[in-house]
Amino acid sequence: MYQVDAFADKLFSGNPAAVVILESPLKDSVMQSIAAENNLSETAFVSINESPINIRWFTPSIEVDLCGHATLASAKILFEHYPNLAGNEIKFDSKSGALKVTSSEEKLCLNFPTDQPVESTLDPIFIEILGTRPLELLRGKDDYLAVFKNQRQIESMQPNFSLLKKINSRGMVITSPGDKVDFVSRCFYPEAGIEEDPVTGSAHTMLTPYWANQLKKDELEAHQLSKRGGKLFCKLAGDRVFISGTSVIYFDGIISIV
């Protein structure tokens, strides 16, 4: 097992993910137990003897269909420790279909399907959750997206997590134009055991098409405003989103299961 700070250019920033390299299958219950023991937002399980390489992601409490930062972390490990297997491009098979990761200079680039959010009815519960009325409320495949006027609102937001657990979605993403980048965001997933995710690659499959349409540009620089923070470089290309970032390996070790 490895631990990697994803979407980070230095240790102790970005989003930490565990990467477990599997040469043979593990039971789902064991994978969930490992993820719970790690107590990170995500643990990725990478089956290197399958072709294409299979990847699965577990939070401390549930399995999820897509996780960007743990995929970036997994690719970092494969490119550095399994170069003969990785080659120039890594192809993953996942619950969200085929995923690709390429390496360019110091950055790794995720190739993910877009998640085009659609306008949603602003039920009063959302205003109660957020403490203020957003400019827009949209719904993607997994998450709600609340849009605000400026970065200061995003920085100061304190959601009601007990109410947020009750809505029918994976979680809530809030966003606005950035002061120094194209857009900023924060992501909240209390139902998945994560009140605030440090950096969320999968959310940017929804954020990128939204802001590309709003700003009339296909290449965007983003900053996720969690305590650890994270930088993402996003590009919209039809029905795909390219999300690039750097990662730093924190440790490697061996799991002992008796």
C-alpha positions as a Python dict, from the first residue, in 0.01 Angstrom:
ca = {
    (1, 'M'): (0, 0, 0),
    (2, 'Y'): (108, 353, -79),
    (3, 'Q'): (-23, 689, 38),
    (4, 'V'): (-12, 977, -206),
    (5, 'D'): (-98, 1346, -174),
    (6, 'A'): (-288, 1405, -499),
    (7, 'F'): (-333, 1741, -672),
    (8, 'A'): (-42, 1865, -463),
    (9, 'D'): (307, 1993, -543),
    (10, 'K'): (432, 1943, -187),
    (11, 'L'): (364, 1706, 101),
    (12, 'F'): (82, 1773, 347),
    (13, 'S'): (-135, 1944, 86),
    (14, 'G'): (-381, 1825, -177),
    (15, 'N'): (-592, 1517, -108),
    (16, 'P'): (-432, 1209, 49),
    (17, 'A'): (-533, 874, -99),
    (18, 'A'): (-425, 520, -25),
    (19, 'V'): (-338, 295, -318),
    (20, 'V'): (-348, -82, -261),
    (21, 'I'): (-184, -290, -534),
    (22, 'L'): (-361, -625, -579),
    (23, 'E'): (-205, -925, -751),
    (24, 'S'): (-506, -1141, -657),
    (25, 'P'): (-866, -1055, -564),
    (26, 'L'): (-983, -946, -220),
    (27, 'K'): (-1335, -980, -84),
    (28, 'D'): (-1538, -660, -93),
    (29, 'S'): (-1578, -675, 284),
    (30, 'V'): (-1199, -684, 330),
    (31, 'M'): (-1149, -389, 96),
    (32, 'Q'): (-1411, -193, 287),
    (33, 'S'): (-1240, -281, 616),
    (34, 'I'): (-903, -164, 482),
    (35, 'A'): (-1057, 164, 369),
    (36, 'A'): (-1218, 212, 709),
    (37, 'E'): (-887, 136, 882),
    (38, 'N'): (-706, 386, 660),
    (39, 'N'): (-973, 648, 741),
    (40, 'L'): (-881, 854, 434),
    (41, 'S'): (-1142, 1001, 203),
    (42, 'E'): (-1061, 724, -48),
    (43, 'T'): (-863, 405, -80),
    (44, 'A'): (-807, 277, -434),
    (45, 'F'): (-764, -93, -507),
    (46, 'V'): (-570, -156, -826),
    (47, 'S'): (-574, -505, -981),
    (48, 'I'): (-256, -507, -1187),
    (49, 'N'): (-301, -858, -1330),
    (50, 'E'): (-622, -764, -1510),
    (51, 'S'): (-625, -610, -1857),
    (52, 'P'): (-723, -333, -1865),
    (53, 'I'): (-619, -265, -1506),
    (54, 'N'): (-923, -266, -1278),
    (55, 'I'): (-963, 10, -1022),
    (56, 'R'): (-1216, 42, -739),
    (57, 'W'): (-1257, 316, -479),
    (58, 'F'): (-1379, 293, -120),
    (59, 'T'): (-1445, 568, 134),
    (60, 'P'): (-1432, 466, 502),
    (61, 'S'): (-1799, 366, 475),
    (62, 'I'): (-1900, 294, 112),
    (63, 'E'): (-1775, 206, -236),
    (64, 'V'): (-1806, 490, -489),
    (65, 'D'): (-1837, 481, -868),
    (66, 'L'): (-1570, 742, -947),
    (67, 'C'): (-1286, 913, -763),
    (68, 'G'): (-1048, 1148, -938),
    (69, 'H'): (-778, 1208, -678),
    (70, 'A'): (-737, 839, -593),
    (71, 'T'): (-711, 760, -967),
    (72, 'L'): (-441, 1025, -1000),
    (73, 'A'): (-265, 876, -697),
    (74, 'S'): (-289, 525, -845),
    (75, 'A'): (-144, 642, -1174),
    (76, 'K'): (143, 811, -988),
    (77, 'I'): (231, 476, -829),
    (78, 'L'): (204, 280, -1154),
    (79, 'F'): (413, 526, -1355),
    (80, 'E'): (687, 536, -1089),
    (81, 'H'): (690, 180, -953),
    (82, 'Y'): (544, -26, -1241),
    (83, 'P'): (679, 152, -1554),
    (84, 'N'): (673, -161, -1771),
    (85, 'L'): (306, -207, -1690),
    (86, 'A'): (213, 160, -1722),
    (87, 'G'): (385, 252, -2049),
    (88, 'N'): (296, 599, -2178),
    (89, 'E'): (-74, 575, -2095),
    (90, 'I'): (-260, 386, -1825),
    (91, 'K'): (-599, 241, -1911),
    (92, 'F'): (-828, 161, -1621),
    (93, 'D'): (-1154, -32, -1618),
    (94, 'S'): (-1394, 96, -1352),
    (95, 'K'): (-1759, 121, -1250),
    (96, 'S'): (-1766, 447, -1448),
    (97, 'G'): (-1632, 279, -1760),
    (98, 'A'): (-1295, 320, -1929),
    (99, 'L'): (-1060, 577, -1777),
    (100, 'K'): (-721, 689, -1905),
    (101, 'V'): (-430, 868, -1741),
    (102, 'T'): (-135, 1011, -1935),
    (103, 'S'): (192, 1163, -1814),
    (104, 'S'): (313, 1500, -1943),
    (105, 'E'): (620, 1658, -1789),
    (106, 'E'): (550, 1679, -1414),
    (107, 'K'): (171, 1652, -1443),
    (108, 'L'): (-55, 1353, -1479),
    (109, 'C'): (-375, 1398, -1678),
    (110, 'L'): (-703, 1219, -1607),
    (111, 'N'): (-931, 1150, -1904),
    (112, 'F'): (-1282, 1119, -1756),
    (113, 'P'): (-1638, 1133, -1896),
    (114, 'T'): (-1817, 1465, -1851),
    (115, 'D'): (-2100, 1508, -1604),
    (116, 'Q'): (-2320, 1782, -1746),
    (117, 'P'): (-2523, 1934, -1460),
    (118, 'V'): (-2884, 2035, -1521),
    (119, 'E'): (-3090, 2302, -1350),
    (120, 'S'): (-3266, 2182, -1034),
    (121, 'T'): (-3553, 2318, -828),
    (122, 'L'): (-3428, 2522, -533),
    (123, 'D'): (-3611, 2352, -248),
    (124, 'P'): (-3601, 2556, 77),
    (125, 'I'): (-3399, 2278, 244),
    (126, 'F'): (-3098, 2376, 31),
    (127, 'I'): (-3109, 2733, 158),
    (128, 'E'): (-3125, 2593, 511),
    (129, 'I'): (-2829, 2362, 443),
    (130, 'L'): (-2616, 2640, 298),
    (131, 'G'): (-2737, 2926, 516),
    (132, 'T'): (-2791, 3147, 213),
    (133, 'R'): (-2956, 3138, -130),
    (134, 'P'): (-2730, 3036, -420),
    (135, 'L'): (-2752, 3204, -760),
    (136, 'E'): (-2825, 2865, -917),
    (137, 'L'): (-2880, 2508, -807),
    (138, 'L'): (-2798, 2227, -1048),
    (139, 'R'): (-2778, 1849, -1026),
    (140, 'G'): (-2513, 1628, -1177),
    (141, 'K'): (-2498, 1249, -1188),
    (142, 'D'): (-2390, 1220, -823),
    (143, 'D'): (-2390, 1565, -663),
    (144, 'Y'): (-2582, 1889, -633),
    (145, 'L'): (-2400, 2202, -751),
    (146, 'A'): (-2470, 2538, -585),
    (147, 'V'): (-2331, 2846, -760),
    (148, 'F'): (-2242, 3166, -577),
    (149, 'K'): (-2129, 3515, -672),
    (150, 'N'): (-1778, 3531, -529),
    (151, 'Q'): (-1492, 3344, -365),
    (152, 'R'): (-1548, 3503, -25),
    (153, 'Q'): (-1886, 3328, 0),
    (154, 'I'): (-1724, 2993, -79),
    (155, 'E'): (-1451, 3044, 180),
    (156, 'S'): (-1694, 3135, 458),
    (157, 'M'): (-1959, 2867, 394),
    (158, 'Q'): (-2050, 2646, 692),
    (159, 'P'): (-2307, 2389, 575),
    (160, 'N'): (-2552, 2212, 801),
    (161, 'F'): (-2413, 1859, 765),
    (162, 'S'): (-2696, 1685, 950),
    (163, 'L'): (-2943, 1824, 694),
    (164, 'L'): (-2706, 1761, 405),
    (165, 'K'): (-2706, 1390, 487),
    (166, 'K'): (-3080, 1380, 417),
    (167, 'I'): (-3074, 1494, 54),
    (168, 'N'): (-3083, 1232, -220),
    (169, 'S'): (-2731, 1265, -358),
    (170, 'R'): (-2370, 1175, -287),
    (171, 'G'): (-2314, 1530, -164),
    (172, 'M'): (-2297, 1901, -238),
    (173, 'V'): (-2046, 2105, -438),
    (174, 'I'): (-2035, 2483, -403),
    (175, 'T'): (-1857, 2704, -653),
    (176, 'S'): (-1797, 3061, -773),
    (177, 'P'): (-1560, 3255, -997),
    (178, 'G'): (-1213, 3270, -843),
    (179, 'D'): (-1014, 3577, -746),
    (180, 'K'): (-694, 3446, -910),
    (181, 'V'): (-817, 3140, -1103),
    (182, 'D'): (-1115, 3071, -1330),
    (183, 'F'): (-1325, 2909, -1059),
    (184, 'V'): (-1308, 2783, -701),
    (185, 'S'): (-1503, 2516, -518),
    (186, 'R'): (-1556, 2319, -199),
    (187, 'C'): (-1708, 1969, -177),
    (188, 'F'): (-1908, 1815, 106),
    (189, 'Y'): (-1993, 1442, 140),
    (190, 'P'): (-2116, 1366, 494),
    (191, 'E'): (-2327, 1072, 374),
    (192, 'A'): (-2005, 905, 251),
    (193, 'G'): (-1830, 972, 581),
    (194, 'I'): (-1645, 1284, 457),
    (195, 'E'): (-1769, 1620, 576),
    (196, 'E'): (-1534, 1811, 343),
    (197, 'D'): (-1317, 1647, 80),
    (198, 'P'): (-978, 1819, 36),
    (199, 'V'): (-965, 1791, -347),
    (200, 'T'): (-1228, 1618, -558),
    (201, 'G'): (-1133, 1523, -914),
    (202, 'S'): (-1472, 1367, -991),
    (203, 'A'): (-1653, 1690, -901),
    (204, 'H'): (-1456, 1865, -1172),
    (205, 'T'): (-1620, 1646, -1436),
    (206, 'M'): (-1929, 1851, -1347),
    (207, 'L'): (-1760, 2183, -1266),
    (208, 'T'): (-1559, 2195, -1590),
    (209, 'P'): (-1850, 2181, -1838),
    (210, 'Y'): (-2046, 2427, -1624),
    (211, 'W'): (-1770, 2689, -1609),
    (212, 'A'): (-1658, 2626, -1968),
    (213, 'N'): (-2009, 2727, -2074),
    (214, 'Q'): (-2022, 3025, -1837),
    (215, 'L'): (-1677, 3161, -1921),
    (216, 'K'): (-1681, 3063, -2290),
    (217, 'K'): (-1344, 2887, -2269),
    (218, 'D'): (-1241, 2522, -2275),
    (219, 'E'): (-923, 2540, -2066),
    (220, 'L'): (-964, 2639, -1703),
    (221, 'E'): (-755, 2672, -1390),
    (222, 'A'): (-929, 2572, -1067),
    (223, 'H'): (-859, 2584, -695),
    (224, 'Q'): (-1043, 2376, -436),
    (225, 'L'): (-1060, 2584, -119),
    (226, 'S'): (-1035, 2316, 148),
    (227, 'K'): (-796, 2354, 440),
    (228, 'R'): (-531, 2150, 254),
    (229, 'G'): (-616, 2307, -82),
    (230, 'G'): (-561, 2173, -429),
    (231, 'K'): (-483, 2298, -780),
    (232, 'L'): (-642, 2147, -1089),
    (233, 'F'): (-602, 2225, -1458),
    (234, 'C'): (-914, 2130, -1653),
    (235, 'K'): (-993, 2104, -2023),
    (236, 'L'): (-1329, 2029, -2182),
    (237, 'A'): (-1310, 1818, -2497),
    (238, 'G'): (-1657, 1717, -2614),
    (239, 'D'): (-1791, 1447, -2385),
    (240, 'R'): (-1458, 1411, -2200),
    (241, 'V'): (-1287, 1619, -1933),
    (242, 'F'): (-910, 1629, -1895),
    (243, 'I'): (-806, 1702, -1536),
    (244, 'S'): (-435, 1752, -1472),
    (245, 'G'): (-235, 1785, -1153),
    (246, 'T'): (75, 1681, -966),
    (247, 'S'): (111, 1429, -682),
    (248, 'V'): (363, 1347, -412),
    (249, 'I'): (421, 1003, -257),
    (250, 'Y'): (408, 1015, 124),
    (251, 'F'): (485, 652, 217),
    (252, 'D'): (482, 290, 103),
    (253, 'G'): (433, -16, 317),
    (254, 'I'): (279, -361, 349),
    (255, 'I'): (-64, -445, 490),
    (256, 'S'): (-63, -743, 724),
    (257, 'I'): (-394, -927, 743),
    (258, 'V'): (-403, -1227, 978),
}
